[in-house]
Amino acid sequence: MSSSNFNNNHVNNEQQQQQSTDRRIRLLSLHLNPPINNNNQIKLEVCSARAKIDVNADKLTSYLRGKHRDVQEKVFAYFNSRPDLQTPIEILKDDYRELCMRQLVGLVREAGIKPFRYVVEDPAKYFAIIEAVGSVDMSLGIKLGVQYSLWGGSVLNLGTKKHRDKYFEGIDNLEYLGCFAMTELHHGSNVQGIQTIATFDPLTDEFIINTPNDGAIKWWIGNAAVHGKFATVFAKLMLPTYDKNALTDMGVHAFIVPIRDLKTHKTLPGVEINDCGHKVGLNGVDNGALRFRNVRIPRDNLLNRFGDVSRDGSYTSPLPTINKRFAATLGELVGGRVGLAYSSVGVLKIAATIAIRYSLLRQQFGPPKQPEISILDYQSQQHKLMPMLASTYAFHFATVHLIEKYSQMKKTHDEQLVADVHALSAGLKSYVTSYTAKSLSICREACGGHGYAAVNRFGSLRNDHDIFQTFEGDNTVLLQQVAGDLLKQYQEKFCGGTLSATWSYLRESMNTYLSQPNPVTARWESEDHLRDPKFQLDAFRYRTSRLLQSAAVRLRKHSKTLGSFGAWNRCLNHLLTLAESHIETVILENFIEAIKSCPDANSRAALKLVCDLYALNLIWSDIGTYRNVDYVAPNKAKAIHKLADYLSFQVKNIAKELVDAFDLPDHVTRAPIGKQSPSEAYTEYTQYVGF
Ligand SMILES: Cc1cc2nc3c(=O)[nH]c(=O)nc-3n(C[C@H](O)[C@H](O)[C@H](O)COP(=O)(O)OP(=O)(O)OC[C@H]3O[C@@H](n4cnc5c(N)ncnc54)[C@H](O)[C@@H]3O)c2cc1C
């Protein structure tokens, strides 16, 4: 090293040290002499990158918001006008339950938002209300869901006119607060295994409800611990058989059982209720356990749409077998699952909004002698958050599609549609809620220590949302239903039957995709090709088709030695991967369709960018599978990786507009670090701790 170089370096080092010392003094003086009024806020640099696509968040919002945004705004406005009804950060369980009840009563009786009629008449509006209410407080969303989807929904969907006439008004105006009592201590996912018994007594024309052992205690029942007056109780219907003096098990049926006195609210004779206690989250909901000892209810309390008992004890049903009746009963309850999938996307929107806004605002480190940069400028932060933002958009369109299908199903009762919605809701509910649960931790971590402050929401969002993966059907169990459905479709394909709408791509894909990959296209690596929706869809469908075919082959092979149950278990992980792959395909298809229908050119371009990131990131995440069968050559795999990173960077450039388009007011996101106006974020946060 020459002496002039040494001198120059030395001078540079000194200058850098001086600048760094100045910066530290400036920062320290800020701590020592904190700004005393709002005009003296910490000056913030704007994130360096400029938007590449000129996205108009308002136009994008108007495409996303759907026709029921007005009722969501009404919900938001009501709670904004009632600070006394907002859930504080620290609250005891019992106070929270009472607050949650007051929130529900306020919403229905004061704000006049009565969701019950929409459960059947306009499900899309109902789900819009559920999503908005869940954004205000997830406990409230669940309490509302227990009242209207579960308790109310069971009366409407499993009962007949006499039940609707008797209970509609009381459920609607909250006089008849109710529960949905399916799960027992020993049986959750396996509903057919429940042991509660409803025996018909022809002498008194009543059913006698009994909990035969502790394993049959109804457990986790929402609204039971404190507020519920009624419960829809799922029990095995036992009918006397006169000639043998024995009872015949007719399978699981639903019964309306009053549990508390309508006037005094005292627990009714024969009913024992205990509190399930403090939970990891959702502590605004009063989950309880119920035991029944010879509780007598009138014969009319059997919800008799799929099976009825006459005065003389004979049984009639429009459906021929116990299994068909059971499937029809559970099939009617699918609405709760649709609502959860949709609400989970709502939670993901809130978390992504907070994490991305904060990542644009927060600055750490930077090139020498230059201002610090926004943490979203780091590739690693983009990698954490941009595919997540893309997935949020993808899930939005997929769940909107699910709701459309569900609404259609409710109108037409078309058998094919019923099967289709059942599998689609199972798949989307499990895929989306698992994804959101993981993302909530990623968002917390992406916001560093400030993400850990309860006021910034990630803790409560994570704790409250976590159980979405389990209730309304455990995700692992639901995914198996999707895999089972796919295998049924596969079998029908080879036996010449018809394929239902959602799975129709399999019809085309089987022949096309099960042939050997094309060695020429396997090497194509141009950006145009990789961003072509045909390439992306082909890749997704190819993977699903391969997984489906190989699962079918393996199941056939193993069932010879292990039987069908054992073979299924031997292939279980394979089957879960198949179900997820299929759901990802359905999500991508819907995203591509949604882009085509978007009227504004710039919004369309933004959505296309986001969709490309969604697709290529997933292909890259599973690149081993594609490489193993030479579906992509090494050069193409490398190009996909490079492009996925580049698209993350591109999406980052419009990330602000993309989260603004979710149109979540600050009083809904409620996290100081996630405020719409970055200049207010630190101010509100410092004020929150008392500065
Ligand atoms: C906060 C809360 C509120 C609830 N509210 C209600 C309510 O209002 N009414 C009501 O009736 N119920 C309610 N539930 C119960 C809920 O629906 C059940 O918890 C759910 O159905 C799962 O049942 P389980 O907890 O018994 O889990 P299990 O079925 O015992 O599952 C435990 C584990 O075993 C795995 N597993 C089970 N079966 C299989 C299989 N075949 N293959 C592979 N893995 C399997 C699951 O993936 C899971 O990881 C609530 C639960 C909670 C926690």
PDBQT file of the ligand as one rigid body, heavy atoms in Angstrom, charges set to zero:
ROOT
HETATM    1  C1  LIG A 701     -61.513 -22.733  21.370  1.00  0.00    +0.000 C 
HETATM    2  C2  LIG A 701     -62.296 -23.901  20.864  1.00  0.00    +0.000 A 
HETATM    3  C3  LIG A 701     -63.623 -23.739  20.529  1.00  0.00    +0.000 A 
HETATM    4  C4  LIG A 701     -64.379 -24.823  20.100  1.00  0.00    +0.000 A 
HETATM    5  N1  LIG A 701     -65.734 -24.663  19.905  1.00  0.00    +0.000 NA
HETATM    6  C5  LIG A 701     -66.495 -25.773  19.697  1.00  0.00    +0.000 A 
HETATM    7  C6  LIG A 701     -67.915 -25.676  19.687  1.00  0.00    +0.000 A 
HETATM    8  O1  LIG A 701     -68.498 -24.601  19.872  1.00  0.00    +0.000 OA
HETATM    9  N2  LIG A 701     -68.631 -26.802  19.484  1.00  0.00    +0.000 N 
HETATM   10  C7  LIG A 701     -68.034 -28.010  19.277  1.00  0.00    +0.000 A 
HETATM   11  O2  LIG A 701     -68.745 -28.997  19.091  1.00  0.00    +0.000 OA
HETATM   12  N3  LIG A 701     -66.694 -28.128  19.290  1.00  0.00    +0.000 NA
HETATM   13  C8  LIG A 701     -65.912 -27.056  19.505  1.00  0.00    +0.000 A 
HETATM   14  N4  LIG A 701     -64.539 -27.170  19.543  1.00  0.00    +0.000 N 
HETATM   15  C9  LIG A 701     -63.931 -28.474  19.334  1.00  0.00    +0.000 C 
HETATM   16  C10 LIG A 701     -63.215 -28.592  18.007  1.00  0.00    +0.000 C 
HETATM   17  O3  LIG A 701     -64.138 -28.626  16.965  1.00  0.00    +0.000 OA
HETATM   18  C11 LIG A 701     -62.330 -29.820  18.076  1.00  0.00    +0.000 C 
HETATM   19  O4  LIG A 701     -61.246 -29.464  18.916  1.00  0.00    +0.000 OA
HETATM   20  C12 LIG A 701     -61.857 -30.283  16.721  1.00  0.00    +0.000 C 
HETATM   21  O5  LIG A 701     -62.911 -30.870  16.036  1.00  0.00    +0.000 OA
HETATM   22  C13 LIG A 701     -60.710 -31.297  16.826  1.00  0.00    +0.000 C 
HETATM   23  O6  LIG A 701     -61.003 -32.325  17.668  1.00  0.00    +0.000 OA
HETATM   24  P1  LIG A 701     -60.001 -32.700  18.865  1.00  0.00    +0.000 P 
HETATM   25  O7  LIG A 701     -59.638 -31.458  19.570  1.00  0.00    +0.000 OA
HETATM   26  O8  LIG A 701     -60.630 -33.774  19.632  1.00  0.00    +0.000 OA
HETATM   27  O9  LIG A 701     -58.707 -33.215  18.138  1.00  0.00    +0.000 OA
HETATM   28  P2  LIG A 701     -58.385 -34.703  17.683  1.00  0.00    +0.000 P 
HETATM   29  O10 LIG A 701     -59.409 -35.151  16.717  1.00  0.00    +0.000 OA
HETATM   30  O11 LIG A 701     -58.134 -35.543  18.858  1.00  0.00    +0.000 OA
HETATM   31  O12 LIG A 701     -57.017 -34.441  16.940  1.00  0.00    +0.000 OA
HETATM   32  C14 LIG A 701     -55.778 -34.332  17.640  1.00  0.00    +0.000 C 
HETATM   33  C15 LIG A 701     -54.624 -34.490  16.633  1.00  0.00    +0.000 C 
HETATM   34  O13 LIG A 701     -54.726 -35.776  16.018  1.00  0.00    +0.000 OA
HETATM   35  C16 LIG A 701     -54.675 -35.659  14.626  1.00  0.00    +0.000 C 
HETATM   36  N5  LIG A 701     -55.612 -36.620  14.011  1.00  0.00    +0.000 N 
HETATM   37  C17 LIG A 701     -56.865 -36.943  14.410  1.00  0.00    +0.000 A 
HETATM   38  N6  LIG A 701     -57.418 -37.785  13.542  1.00  0.00    +0.000 NA
HETATM   39  C18 LIG A 701     -56.516 -38.004  12.572  1.00  0.00    +0.000 A 
HETATM   40  C19 LIG A 701     -56.506 -38.770  11.351  1.00  0.00    +0.000 A 
HETATM   41  N7  LIG A 701     -57.559 -39.474  10.957  1.00  0.00    +0.000 N 
HETATM   42  N8  LIG A 701     -55.411 -38.699  10.588  1.00  0.00    +0.000 NA
HETATM   43  C20 LIG A 701     -54.336 -37.993  10.948  1.00  0.00    +0.000 A 
HETATM   44  N9  LIG A 701     -54.279 -37.244  12.066  1.00  0.00    +0.000 NA
HETATM   45  C21 LIG A 701     -55.362 -37.253  12.867  1.00  0.00    +0.000 A 
HETATM   46  C22 LIG A 701     -55.136 -34.240  14.303  1.00  0.00    +0.000 C 
HETATM   47  O14 LIG A 701     -54.526 -33.779  13.120  1.00  0.00    +0.000 OA
HETATM   48  C23 LIG A 701     -54.670 -33.443  15.516  1.00  0.00    +0.000 C 
HETATM   49  O15 LIG A 701     -53.380 -32.966  15.298  1.00  0.00    +0.000 OA
HETATM   50  C24 LIG A 701     -63.763 -26.082  19.945  1.00  0.00    +0.000 A 
HETATM   51  C25 LIG A 701     -62.423 -26.235  20.243  1.00  0.00    +0.000 A 
HETATM   52  C26 LIG A 701     -61.696 -25.185  20.723  1.00  0.00    +0.000 A 
HETATM   53  C27 LIG A 701     -60.284 -25.414  21.145  1.00  0.00    +0.000 C 
ENDROOT
TORSDOF 0
